[in-house]
Amino acid sequence: MSNTYSIRTFRCGHCDYAVPRHAPGTQHRNHCPVCLWSRHLDDLPGDRESGCGGLMEPVGISPRPDGEWMVVHRCRRCDTLHRTRIAGDDDPIALMSLAVRPLARPPFPLTALLPMQSGLPEPPAGDEPPSRGEGAW
């Protein structure tokens, strides 16, 4: 690999993709456009002052007041949370998968919502939810 190529790219610490240092729509490339993982390098965007260096997992999407999406990262080493702008070359499927994660994997069983629906009786205590095809309580 040439020195010029390695100066213009860095390797993702999660998926090993050769990430271009410059990205459309952002001044400070700080995450992989394929898997959205990052490395904890900054205390403030672009300052490269963090001494941690841990991998940062994408854990959510947060909208800015203007509607632009931000990726929320949590450092696997020190638990710091950072929000970073999405870039124009970020994988749209990875972004959408991250955005719908709370709906796809809620922190409670979906059957807990049944008693909240008007007109439905509460399930008897200890009963399992109905299997497919048996209908609702």
PyMOL commands that set and color helices and strands:
alter all, ss='L'
color gray80, all
select helices_A, chain A and resi 3-8+92-104+110-116
alter helices_A, ss='H'
color red, helices_A
select strands_A, chain A and resi 9-11+18-20+38-39+55-63+69-75+81-85
alter strands_A, ss='S'
color yellow, strands_A
deselect
rebuild
show_as cartoon
